Amino acid sequence: MTPRPGHADQRDLLHFIQRMRQPPHHVRLVHGEPAAQAALAAAIEAWANAKGHLIRVTHATS
C-alpha cells in the first residue's frame, strides 16, 4: 500500500476504495463536517451499487 498523506479529499478517498482488490463491507466515516460525510457516503454507495457491491457506510455518530 502506498503511504497516504494525513488528509485526502472525497475524490482521493473514493479512488482508494475503488482500487482495492476486494471492496470493504463496511466504511466508517469519522472525520469531516456532516454534509461532507453525507456526500462521501452517497458517492461510495452509488459506486458500490453500480458495481454490484454491498458497502455499508456509517458515520461516527451512527
C-alpha positions as CSV (number, residue, x, y, z in Angstrom):
1,M,0.0,0.0,0.0
2,T,1.3,3.4,-0.9
3,P,1.6,5.8,2.1
4,R,-1.1,8.4,2.1
5,P,-1.0,12.0,3.4
6,G,-2.9,12.7,6.6
7,H,-5.7,14.4,4.7
8,A,-7.4,13.3,1.5
9,D,-10.4,14.8,-0.4
10,Q,-13.5,13.0,-1.4
11,R,-12.1,12.0,-4.8
12,D,-8.9,10.6,-3.2
13,L,-10.9,8.5,-0.7
14,L,-13.3,7.2,-3.3
15,H,-10.4,6.3,-5.6
16,F,-8.7,4.5,-2.7
17,I,-11.8,2.3,-2.2
18,Q,-12.2,1.7,-5.9
19,R,-8.7,0.4,-6.3
20,M,-9.0,-2.2,-3.5
21,R,-8.9,-5.8,-4.8
22,Q,-11.8,-6.6,-2.6
23,P,-14.0,-3.7,-1.6
24,P,-14.7,-3.4,2.1
25,H,-18.1,-4.5,3.5
26,H,-18.1,-1.5,5.9
27,V,-16.7,2.0,5.8
28,R,-16.9,4.2,8.9
29,L,-16.5,7.9,8.4
30,V,-15.0,9.5,11.5
31,H,-13.8,12.9,10.3
32,G,-15.3,15.9,8.5
33,E,-18.4,18.0,8.5
34,P,-21.7,16.2,8.5
35,A,-22.5,17.4,5.0
36,A,-19.1,16.3,3.6
37,Q,-19.6,12.9,5.3
38,A,-23.0,12.5,3.7
39,A,-21.7,13.4,0.3
40,L,-18.8,10.9,0.6
41,A,-21.2,8.2,1.9
42,A,-23.5,8.8,-1.1
43,A,-20.6,8.7,-3.6
44,I,-19.3,5.4,-2.0
45,E,-22.8,3.9,-2.0
46,A,-23.5,5.0,-5.6
47,W,-20.2,3.5,-6.9
48,A,-20.8,0.3,-4.9
49,N,-24.4,-0.1,-6.2
50,A,-23.2,0.5,-9.8
51,K,-20.6,-2.2,-9.4
52,G,-22.9,-4.7,-7.6
53,H,-21.0,-4.4,-4.3
54,L,-22.7,-4.0,-0.9
55,I,-20.9,-1.5,1.2
56,R,-22.4,-0.2,4.5
57,V,-21.3,3.3,5.2
58,T,-21.7,4.7,8.7
59,H,-20.8,7.9,10.4
60,A,-19.1,8.4,13.7
61,T,-22.4,9.4,15.2
62,S,-24.3,6.4,13.6
